[in-house]
Amino acid sequence: MKTILDEQALSRVIRRLAMQISEGAHGKPFALVGIRTRGVILARRIGHELARIEGMDVPLGILDIALYRDDLLLGSCDAVFKGSEMDFEIDGKNIVLCDDVLYTGRTVRAALSALAAMGRADSIRLACLADRGHRELPFSADYIGKNIPTARAERVLVHFRETDGEDGVFLVRPEQDATTISKETERSI
């Protein structure tokens, strides 16, 4: 496993994302919406940075896309629906949708469908910690923490203290995959 971002670098990237989002809002109020699970952690951390640096109190929502995944009916989906949590109406809001890794674009498509089912936002912008390329659907992020060129067989893993006990972004090559997956599975159980 190759370290792409260590704890300090990850912190800097999140701080930079927060500043880009603040500048991109052009003074208009907005809400952060994190896609379960690691997108929520990213949104919270961006929110903390916005509060610390800018003094902004930004509403935070949690979006569960499990029911909107296009692999749900194929039987290859192991996602568990935990529900979305929004303390605000989507209608008329400027939304910054947060996720950890942008890859094929299928997660973004599911998230947009889930948001549309809740209401009609004025705008939706996408913030991703890492963009690894290989899009299958025509989506791009408005705010990107780190572009990570990858081979299709490689994986990008984002670890957060809250879920994984450490902060970092890692590149896993195919020969490392089986070992890493079993360690990831052990951690999530």
C-alpha positions, 0 to 999 in steps of 0.5 A, spaced: 500 500 500 502 506 497 501 512 502 498 518 497 496 523 503 499 522 510 495 525 516 498 532 515 497 532 508 490 530 508 488 535 513 491 541 509 487 538 503 481 538 507 483 546 509 484 547 502 477 544 500 474 548 505 477 555 502 475 553 495 468 552 497 467 558 501 470 562 495 466 558 490 459 560 494 460 567 492 457 569 499 451 565 498 449 561 503 450 553 502 449 546 505 454 541 506 451 534 504 455 528 505 454 521 502 454 515 507 459 514 510 466 517 508 463 523 505 459 525 511 466 525 515 469 529 509 463 534 510 464 534 517 471 536 517 470 541 511 464 544 516 469 544 522 474 548 517 469 553 515 467 554 522 474 555 524 477 559 519 471 563 516 467 563 522 461 560 518 456 555 521 454 551 515 448 546 515 450 539 514 446 533 511 447 526 511 445 522 504 444 515 504 444 513 496 443 505 498 436 505 495 438 509 488 444 505 486 444 502 479 447 495 482 441 494 487 437 489 483 443 486 480 444 482 487 452 485 487 450 490 492 452 489 499 450 496 501 445 497 508 440 502 508 441 507 514 437 513 512 438 520 510 438 525 515 437 532 513 435 538 518 433 543 512 429 543 506 433 541 499 428 546 496 432 553 494 438 551 497 445 551 494 448 544 496 455 542 496 455 534 495 461 531 499 464 524 497 471 521 498 473 518 492 470 520 485 471 514 480 466 511 475 461 517 477 455 512 479 455 514 486 454 521 484 448 519 479 445 515 485 446 521 490 443 526 485 437 522 484 436 521 492 437 529 492 432 530 487 427 525 491 427 530 497 426 537 493 429 541 488 436 545 490 438 551 486 444 548 485 449 542 487 456 542 487 461 536 488 467 536 492 471 530 492 477 528 496 480 524 491 479 524 483 482 517 480 479 518 473 476 512 469 469 515 469 463 511 466 458 517 467 459 524 465 461 527 472 466 531 474 467 535 481 467 542 482 472 541 488 478 536 488 482 535 494 487 531 490 487 528 483 490 521 483 492 517 476 490 510 477 490 504 473 483 501 473 485 495 477 488 499 482 484 502 488 484 508 492 482 507 500 481 513 504 482 512 511 479 517 517 480 516 524 473 516 525 472 509 521 479 506 520 483 509 526 488 513 522 487 518 517 490 517 510 489 516 503 492 510 500 493 507 493 492 499 493 495 495 487 492 489 485 497 484 488 496 487 495 488 487 494 486 481 497 490 482 504 488 489 504 481 487 503 481 482 508 484 488 513 478 493 511 473 487 512 476 486 519 476 493 521 468 494 519 466 488 523 
